[in-house]
Amino acid sequence: MFISNAYAQAAATTGGGIMGSLTQFAPIVLMFIVLYFLMIRPQMKRQKEHKAMIEAVTRGDEVVTAGGVLGKITKVSDVYVSIEVQDGTELIVQKSAVTTLLPKGTIKSL
């Protein structure tokens, strides 16, 4: 008696059609575009640069491995590299373990 009856109103139709569905997916598409330019593209660029550096490694280059070992390259094969760590001490590592190419004369100055 004191409370009036509430009646449901008909939902308004949006007539958007394709545009309405596209605007729903726009934030998701925008997130993928941002993800590509902020994460995927720079990582691909770093991989490309690392691959080029590994292919360019030659005998006499001074390098740092993934384990942090510094040394001078003495032998280069297709998959492995021999690194002289100390006079008479050589390590054989995979080429992919070489992370940084140092400027010539870096190791002797340490």
N, C-alpha and C positions, 0 to 999 in steps of 0.2 A: 504494500500500500504506500509506504513512504519511498520505496525504491522503484524507479521507473524501469521498464523493460529495455534491454539493450539488444539491438538487432545488428547482425553482421552486415557489413557493406560489401558490395561486390568488388573484387580486386580490379584495379585499373589495368587495362591491357597496355603494354608498351609498344606495340607496333614496330619495334626496332628491327626485327628479322635478323638478317645476317650481321648488321652493325651491332646489335645488342649482344650477340654471341662473341663477336670479335673483341669487344671491349672487356668481356669477362676474361679472356685469355691474354690480353695485352700485358698485364703485370708479369705473368709467367714468362712470356716471350722476352720482355724487357730484362728480367732477371737472367735468362740464359745469355742474352747479348752481353750484359755487363760481366757475367762470369767468364765468357769467352775472352773478352778484352783484358780483364784484370788477372786471370789465372792461367788459362789454357794457352793463349798466344805467347806470353812471356816464357812459359815453360818450354814450349816447342822451340823458341828462339835459342834458349840456353842449351837445349839438347843438340841443336844444329851446330852451335859454336863449339861445344865440347867434342862432337864427332869430328869436326874439321881440325881441332887442335890435336886430337889423338892421331889422326891420319898424317899430320904434319910433323910428328915427333921424329927426331933423327938422333943419331949417335952424337954424344957430346952435350946434349941438352940437359939442363938441370931442372928437376921436377920435384913435385910433392905428390905423394900417393894419398889414397883415401884414408890410410891408417896414420898419416902424419909423418911418414918417413921421407927425408930429404936425401936426394942422391943424384948422381950423374949417370945418364944412360950410356951403357957400353955396347949392348946388342939390341937389335930390333928385329922381331919376326912378325908374322901375320897376326898372332894373337897375344904373344908374350913379349915382355921387355925385361932386359937385365939391367939392374940399377946398382952402381957401385956406391955403397954407403960409406965405406972407409977403405983405405988402401988394402987391397987383397980381399975385401968382403963384398960379395955381390948377392943381390936378392933377385929372384925371378918373380915378376908379378904380371898380371894381366894388363893389357893396354888400357882397358876401361877403368883400372884402379888409379891411373894417373889423373889427378884432378887439376893441377896447376903447373904451368910452365913458368919457371923462374928466369929472370934476366941472367945473362952469363956473368960468372964471377960471384954470385950471391953466396954460394956454399963456402967458398974459401974465406969470405969476409966474416963468417960466423965464428 
